[in-house]
Amino acid sequence: MLFKLHYFLMSIGFNAMGVLLGVYMTNYTKATPAEIGLLYMLMPFIALACRPVVSSYADRNQAHQKCLLVCLFMLAFCYTPYIVVPFLGPKVYVDHERCCWYFLVCFKVIGDLSWGCAATIGDSLAVNYCKRIGTDLSYYRVGGTISWMVSGIITGQLNEIWFLPKYVVGFMILVSGALLNMLMFYLWPKEYFVMVTSSTAEKELRERSEQQQHSTGKTGSSGSQWTRSLMPKEVVWSHAKSQLLRLVTCSCVSSPSSSSSTSGHNEYATAGGKQQVVAPIDSIAIDNEQTDKSDSNNKSIGKRTQLLTLLLLLRRDPRIVGYLLIFVAAGAITMPFSFFLMSLSETCHTNNTCDFSQLAGLLQVSMAITETIWIFFMKQIVSTIGRLNALSIAFAVSTIKYLFYGTIWPGVNPNYSILAEALHGIIYGTFIISMNEQGHSFALEVEHLIPELLDRGLIRSDDLASQEKLKLSLRATMQALIMAAYEGIGRGASSLIYGIIIGLYSFHTLWLLIGFGSLLVCCALLAINLLDHCVGFQLGLDGGGAKGSKLKATSSSSNN
């Protein structure tokens, strides 16, 4: 429930941050297209540096929940001026349009950085949670796609509602979603934000399966993937009510009524009707708080140790660099949608053959529908054909889409773009799930480096606590590194190059170049996969066989 709501609320305001921002800035600050384009281009490069810094801090101190709360608060705070400025009237945003531009840009930069850091840390927590309860990330990620589609339709209909200034509704939705997301992460039990090693996750999953089997009498039953949870909902709601009461009363101690409602042991009914006893949630919360205070100085690992571990992992596992290059290419081929909207607007207004606003909304719906369907089947697709082949399909679909735009598109009805952009859902759905799952997979490989880290003197053999913390030291950091490659290098650098190509040549030339570039990457991935599986030239990019054996062999030799 927690991470389904998280993805829903994180994506609910994405339209305001992306598509809506340009028209908002033009309307209230008289910003030129060049200024707006420069702003779009700079944001990925800023995120390239900031995401890994914040994520590595969260990993070192195991402070994912706290960092997430701060980022969500900053997101809501920084986009609030976008709601306030239009209400101040023309005397402010007309007479002082340049001041408004610089003022809003500053908040935009900080707000986007906050959103990116919150998304990265949220992804690492969500993948960790999925591994702990034995479910697939797609069951949670799909909520973001649905939210993006629904909020886009609502925002489009209410953008020019009579009792509100233009384009304010989208930012209201964004701020409300961030605040609700922050409140939700504050209310939920801390157990949901604890990073665990792979062995601990397997042990928890095995114990939960045995409990479920004992209560239901069904062998191998772990419940539906839609309804699985780390803790019983009665315990979660009890803790949420207690936290909410503390928040309202601004007190660190629960009121008597709250204590009586959660004192003693909470009993809950399992699916089989049997009663089980759960420790009182207040005592759990108090124990966590005491642990946080007593161990605050011992929870973190050094920056140097974390950085050296990351560099060593990059040396020992060549797959990481390979996948980073793939995700750079992925960012480059998903960026052109913004440029396509510019091309579509020009076509609609020049030929008067379509309603741009209505068509843009339909494009968003078609992308969201195909992305939702594709995400549901991603696990089956990857388990059947492998990760590299799944990525090859995404690049092949991108080839079809952009070659269509570069060759057939100029002479057909613009409404055919609805079918073409439906392919974008397949492309983006493949990339986003692959990035999250590969980031988690790479972070787990730190466990195989422990013997070598011991030999290098980075950790002591008798310090088991530090070894366990080191195993968790790259969870959010690796997610941030992958997203930095995707957004910072892939989308950021490509946006600059695409702008130059459009200025020198045309949109159709850009589509052809992207189409042939996607075809080249697709062929390269297929060739690598062929070499891996048929020829035996193991590059270790798919399946992890070559990589895993190499890291484990390194560990074994270090032990010997």
Secondary structure, DSSP 8 states (H G I E B T S, - for coil): -HHHHHHHHHHTTHHHHTHHHHHHHHHHH---HHHHHHHHHHHHHHHHHHHHHHHHHHHHHT-HHHHHHHHHHHHHHHHTHHHHHHHT-HHHHTTTHHHHHHHHHHHHHHHHHHHHHHHHHHHHHHHHHHHHHT--THHHHHHHHHHHHHHHHHHHHHTT-TTS-TT-HHHHHHHHHHHHHHHHHHHS-GGGG----HHHHHHHHHHHHHHHHHHH--TT----TTT--SS-HHHHHHHHHHHHHHHHHT-SS--HHHHHHH-S-EEEE-TTS-EEEE--HHHHHHHHHHHHHHTTTTS---HHHHHHHHHHHHHH-HHHHHHHHHHHHHHHHHTTHHHHHHHHHHHHHHH--S-HHHHHHHHHHHHHHHHHHHHHHHHHHHHHH-HHHHHHHHHHHHHHHHHHHHHTGGGS-GGGHHHHHHHHHHHHHHHHHHHHHHHHHHHHGGGGGHHHHHHTTSS-TT-HHHHHHHHTTTHHHHHHHHHIIIIIIIIIIHHHHHHHHHHHS-HHHHHHHHHHHHHHHHHHHHHHHHIIIII------STTHHHHHHHHHHHHHHH-
